[in-house]
Amino acid sequence: MKRSKPADTISYGEAGSQVCDLYLPEGSGPHPVVVLVHGGFWRSMYDRTLMAPLARDLSERGYAAWNIEYRRVGERGGGWPGTFEDVAEAVDALSALPEGVADLDRVVGVGHSSGGHLALWVGARPGLPGSEPGGRPVVRFAAVVAQAAVCDLKAAAVPGIGRSSTVELMGASPEDDPDLYALASPIERLPLGIPQLLVHGRSDHLVPVEQSLRYAQRAAAAGDAVELLALSRVGHFDVIKPRHHSWKAVTDRLPGLMGSR
């Protein structure tokens, strides 16, 4: 494999968490881009270093990797709507990179756990009302890869999935504000109108595989092109290990996902 260049950290806002790390491959661009969205149940104790190994691997494979950070629960401005606004702005910030760096027609989102939720939500942005957070996207995903993703916020709000993290993110329960969850939950935004690849371990004890199983069924019924890889003896963090077979399944499919738009 080719050697990747060191990452450049680029700010898209004034807060310390409003930054992205850009990993570029060798050679001239514009490069196809993979936007990486880390998980951690939207909480501030987890950050983009979780996805750095995947970013390096992607750049060695010839992709530009855009490893984004965003304000999270526990930080000023984190939660609804700040977390969502940050992720949307971080993706749109690709359009401000120098000409010839990023191929904006070939941008795929890859998110893990709660980052999978956010990646799917970014994929749904074209269908959001223009006045809502994330509406009127500048950069649109050609496809989304959701790894062990929280796909259904209403189901995740029950005790046992990240404890109270979903309600902390949204600032309300689904019963108290169903309209808010309808805007923020990927399963409520179907169809996305772009291909989706869901990768989920059947031995995942943090985000149950049923999240992806139910989402895949709903997405297919809505007319979306969706592929689900529900993998035996695979845990929650296995899917973000560069040498794991679940990641190879993603990289094998990336060229097709890039060209699907």
C-alpha positions in Angstrom: 0.0 0.0 0.0 1.0 3.6 -0.5 2.1 5.7 2.5 -0.3 8.3 3.6 0.5 11.9 4.5 0.1 13.2 8.1 -3.3 14.6 8.9 -4.0 18.3 8.7 -6.5 19.6 11.3 -8.9 22.1 9.9 -11.4 24.2 11.9 -15.0 24.8 10.7 -16.1 26.8 13.8 -14.8 28.6 16.9 -15.3 25.8 19.4 -12.5 23.5 20.2 -14.5 20.5 19.0 -15.4 22.1 15.7 -12.5 20.6 13.8 -11.8 17.9 11.2 -8.6 15.9 10.5 -7.9 15.6 6.7 -5.8 12.6 5.6 -4.7 12.7 2.0 -3.3 9.9 -0.1 -0.2 10.2 -2.3 -0.8 11.6 -5.7 -2.8 14.4 -7.2 -6.5 14.9 -6.7 -9.3 15.4 -6.6 -9.7 12.4 -4.4 -12.8 10.5 -3.5 -13.7 11.3 0.2 -14.8 9.2 3.1 -16.3 11.2 6.0 -15.7 9.4 9.3 -18.0 10.0 12.2 -17.0 8.6 15.5 -19.3 7.1 18.2 -19.4 7.1 21.9 -23.1 7.6 22.6 -22.7 11.3 21.6 -20.8 12.0 24.9 -17.8 14.2 25.3 -15.5 11.6 26.8 -15.1 10.0 23.3 -13.5 11.7 20.4 -12.4 11.3 16.8 -9.3 9.4 17.7 -11.6 6.3 17.7 -11.7 6.6 13.9 -8.1 7.6 13.3 -6.9 4.0 12.4 -9.6 3.8 9.8 -8.6 7.2 8.4 -5.0 6.2 8.0 -6.1 2.9 6.3 -8.4 4.8 3.9 -5.7 7.3 2.9 -3.4 4.4 2.1 -6.1 3.0 -0.1 -6.3 6.2 -2.2 -9.1 8.0 -0.4 -9.2 11.3 1.3 -10.4 10.7 4.9 -12.3 13.5 6.6 -12.4 12.5 10.3 -14.8 14.9 11.9 -15.2 16.2 15.5 -18.3 17.9 16.8 -19.7 19.2 20.1 -21.1 16.4 22.2 -23.2 16.0 25.3 -21.1 17.3 28.2 -19.8 20.2 26.2 -21.3 23.7 25.9 -23.5 23.6 22.8 -23.6 19.8 22.6 -26.8 17.8 22.1 -29.8 18.9 20.0 -29.4 21.0 17.9 -25.7 21.8 18.3 -24.4 18.3 17.7 -26.4 17.9 14.5 -25.5 21.4 13.3 -21.8 20.7 13.8 -21.9 17.4 11.9 -23.8 19.1 9.0 -21.3 22.0 8.9 -18.3 19.7 9.1 -19.5 17.8 6.1 -20.3 21.0 4.2 -16.8 22.3 5.0 -15.5 19.9 2.4 -16.6 22.5 -0.1 -14.2 25.0 1.3 -11.1 22.9 0.7 -8.7 24.1 -2.0 -9.8 23.2 -5.5 -8.5 19.8 -6.7 -8.4 18.2 -3.2 -11.8 16.6 -2.8 -14.1 15.1 -5.4 -17.5 16.3 -4.0 -19.4 14.0 -6.3 -17.8 11.0 -4.6 -18.3 11.5 -0.9 -19.3 8.5 1.3 -20.2 8.8 5.0 -18.9 6.1 7.4 -20.1 6.2 11.0 -19.8 3.9 14.0 -22.3 3.5 16.8 -23.8 6.9 17.6 -21.6 8.2 14.7 -23.5 5.7 12.5 -26.7 7.5 13.6 -25.2 10.8 12.6 -23.9 9.5 9.3 -27.3 8.2 8.3 -28.9 11.5 9.4 -26.4 13.4 7.2 -27.5 11.1 4.4 -31.1 12.1 5.0 -30.4 15.9 5.0 -31.7 16.5 1.5 -35.1 15.5 2.8 -35.1 17.8 5.8 -37.1 21.0 5.8 -34.8 23.9 4.9 -35.5 25.7 8.1 -34.4 22.8 10.3 -30.9 22.0 11.5 -29.1 20.2 8.7 -31.5 21.5 6.0 -30.2 22.7 2.6 -27.0 20.6 2.5 -24.0 21.9 0.5 -22.3 18.5 0.2 -24.4 15.4 -0.2 -23.4 11.8 0.5 -23.3 9.4 -2.4 -23.8 6.5 0.1 -23.6 5.8 3.8 -21.9 3.0 5.7 -23.4 2.5 9.2 -21.3 0.4 11.5 -23.1 -1.0 14.6 -25.3 2.1 14.2 -28.0 3.5 16.4 -30.6 3.7 13.6 -33.8 4.2 15.6 -33.6 6.9 18.3 -37.0 6.1 19.7 -36.0 2.5 20.4 -32.6 3.6 21.7 -34.3 5.9 24.3 -35.4 2.9 26.3 -33.1 1.9 29.2 -30.2 -0.4 28.2 -28.9 1.3 25.0 -26.3 3.8 26.2 -28.4 4.2 29.4 -29.9 7.7 29.2 -27.7 8.9 26.3 -30.4 9.3 23.7 -32.6 11.4 26.0 -29.6 13.5 27.0 -28.8 14.1 23.3 -32.3 15.1 22.4 -33.2 17.0 25.6 -36.5 15.2 25.7 -38.0 11.7 25.6 -39.8 10.4 22.4 -43.1 10.7 24.3 -42.5 14.3 25.3 -41.4 15.5 21.8 -42.2 13.0 19.0 -41.8 15.6 16.3 -38.2 16.2 17.4 -37.4 12.5 17.1 -39.0 12.4 13.7 -36.5 15.0 12.5 -33.4 13.4 14.1 -33.9 9.6 13.8 -32.8 8.0 10.6 -35.5 5.4 10.5 -38.0 8.2 10.5 -36.3 9.9 7.6 -36.6 7.0 5.1 -36.2 6.8 2.2 -32.8 8.4 2.0 -32.6 7.9 -1.7 -28.9 6.8 -1.6 -27.4 3.3 -1.1 -26.8 2.2 2.5 -24.5 -0.5 3.9 -25.2 -1.6 7.4 -22.5 -3.6 9.2 -23.4 -5.0 12.6 -22.1 -7.7 14.8 -24.5 -10.3 16.2 -22.3 -10.3 19.4 -22.7 -6.5 19.9 -23.7 -6.0 23.5 -23.8 -2.2 23.4 -26.0 -1.6 20.4 -28.2 -4.6 19.6 -28.2 -5.9 16.0 -31.9 -5.5 16.0 -31.3 -1.8 15.4 -29.8 -2.5 12.0 -32.2 -5.4 11.2 -35.3 -3.3 11.7 -33.8 -0.3 9.9 -32.8 -2.5 6.9 -36.3 -3.9 6.6 -37.8 -0.4 6.7 -35.3 1.0 4.2 -35.9 -1.7 1.7 -39.6 -1.4 2.1 -39.3 2.4 1.4 -37.4 1.6 -1.8 -33.8 2.3 -0.8 -30.9 0.2 -1.9 -29.7 -1.3 1.4 -27.3 -4.1 2.2 -27.1 -5.6 5.7 -24.1 -7.5 6.9 -25.1 -9.1 10.3 -21.9 -10.9 11.3 -21.6 -13.8 13.7 -19.1 -13.6 16.6 -18.4 -9.9 15.9 -18.6 -7.3 18.7 -19.2 -3.6 18.9 -15.7 -2.4 18.4 -14.5 -5.1 16.0 -16.1 -3.2 13.1 -13.7 -0.3 13.5 -10.5 -2.4 13.5 -8.6 -1.9 10.2 -7.5 -5.5 10.0 -10.8 -7.1 10.9 -12.8 -8.9 8.2 -15.8 -6.6 8.7 -13.7 -3.6 7.6 -12.5 -5.5 4.6 -16.1 -6.0 3.7 -16.5 -2.2 3.7 -13.4 -1.4 1.7 -14.3 -4.0 -0.9 -17.6 -2.2 -1.4 -16.4 1.4 -1.3 -15.5 1.7 -5.0 -19.1 0.7 -5.9 -20.6 3.0 -3.3 -18.5 5.9 -4.6 -19.7 5.4 -8.1 -23.3 4.8 -7.2 -24.4 8.5 -7.5 
